[in-house]
Amino acid sequence: MKPFKLLVASPSFASCSEGLLDEMEQAGIEITHLRQKQKLHEADFVGIIQDYDGLIVGADIVSRTVMEHAPRLKIISKHGIGLDNIDLQAAEELGIKVCYAAGSNTVAVAELACAMIMTLARGLVKTTREVASGKWNRSRGVELMGASLGVLGTGAIGREVIKRMAAFGMRIQAFDPYPNTAFVHKYGGCYVEFDKLLQQSDFITLHLPLTAETCKMIAAEQLSQMKPGAFLVNAARGGIVDEAALYQALLSGRLAGAGIDTFEDEPPTGNPLLTLDNVVLSPHLGGYTKEAIDKMSRGAAANILSCLQECRKVEP
């Protein structure tokens, strides 16, 4: 019985419990860890991927070219949930299974989005810097009680945000092509048209996948429709927001602030958004908690083990 060779590109997968790695090795999986700190791109995979049956990735870019250089590759298992970094059409055409760790980072991302909403409401990034530099400017914040929260996307993460922010007394309105009306009504909210959500929300939080339909969904036109003084939070995917347009909206004061966990290019070196003091910034760590990483690792490993079992059934 030949070994199943697995390449692990996600550095945080290695932080999972030794018991999980032992289980995989005992099942006949040979694991190779790439110890990089930044996400890998096409050129990083070409030349090393050809000998592997399985691949575990985080935000790493897995293109058609990568797959074409991997004749043995049977499965790509995402250490997380978003699949926009993987060429799904190429995988389907080449017969490569693509899986993700369903539900693994739902709570973690939702909690970060909520933290950003609260931080923006009181301007805590700016006040922290000011107090640390010796200034004592008691700038006014806004209360969440009675404020309108627009939730774009009511999948698992969006629903967790609704649960938490409804408890703060926020008025919930949502937009989703596939509404979950009973759930939103349970928390005193309602679904509205996209334009209405933009126009009526004091805070807007994004919880959508990055697709052809959602790419630049929040651009200059949409930002101009938002309430003057509103806040925008993006803990979903960077490409959903036109960052140049967002910068102008924040610089002009039309938007009071933004929380950004995901950028179109990561790390966002030279991005003008980094120069503003009315933004809350984090390095794509929405799902980066001890608990979420453990769930992601177990989910990614379970997908690999399932694939291995299928392969064993058809081996001669």
C-alpha positions, 0 to 999 in steps of 0.5 A: 500500500503506497503512502498518501503524500500530503503537502501542507501550505497553511502554517497554522495547521501545524499548530493543531494537536499532535494527536491529530497529526499522529492519526493522519500518519498512522493512516498512511499519510506522509506529511510535508509542512511548508514553514512559510509565513506569507501566502504562497503564489503560483510560482511557489507551488510549481516545481514542488507540487508534482509529487503530492496526492493532497494539499492543505492550503490557507489563503494560498493561491492555487491556480490552474497552472498549479493543478496542471503541474500536480498529476497525482493531486486528488484533493485540495482541502482548505484550512478555512472556508473561503474558496476564492483562492482556488480555481474551482473550474480547473479543479472540476475539469481536472478531477480534483476534489475541493473541500473546506472546513465547514463552520470552523471559523464562524464564531471567530469571524463574527466576534471580530466583526462585532468588535470592530463595530464597537471599536468604531462606535467609540473611536478607540483606535484614535483615542488610544493613539492620542492618550498614548501621545499625551493628548486628552481629547474626549471625542464623542462617540455614538451608541449602538442602542437604537442604531441601524445595522445593515448585514450584507449576507446572512449565512452562518457568520452574518447570523452570528453577528445578528445574534450578538448585535441585536443584544445591544439593541441595534435595529437589524436590516439585512440583504441576501439573495437567499433570505432566512426570513424566520431567523432575521424576524426572530431578532427583530430584523427585516430584509430590505433591498440592497439600495435601502440597506445602504441608505438606511444603515448607520453601520454596514457589515459584510459577510459575503463570499468573493464571487464574480457577482460580489467583486467590487460590490461596494464601490464609489456609487454604493458608498455615495448612497450610504448615510453621511457619518455611517461606518463600514466593516469588512471581515469577509473578502477584500475584493468586495470593496473598492479600496480606492473609493473607500479611501476617498469616502473616509478621507472626505468625511462622508463615512465616519470610519471603517473596520478592515480585516481583509484587503484585496492585496495582502499584506496591503503594503502602501495602501493609503487606507493605512494612513487614516486614523478613522479605520480599524485594521487587522491582518486577516485574522478573523478566523485566527483564534485558538478554537477556530484554528483547531476546528479548521485543522480537524475539518481539513484533516477529516477531508483528507482522511475521507479522500484517503479512504476513497482512494484505498477502495479503488486501489488494486 
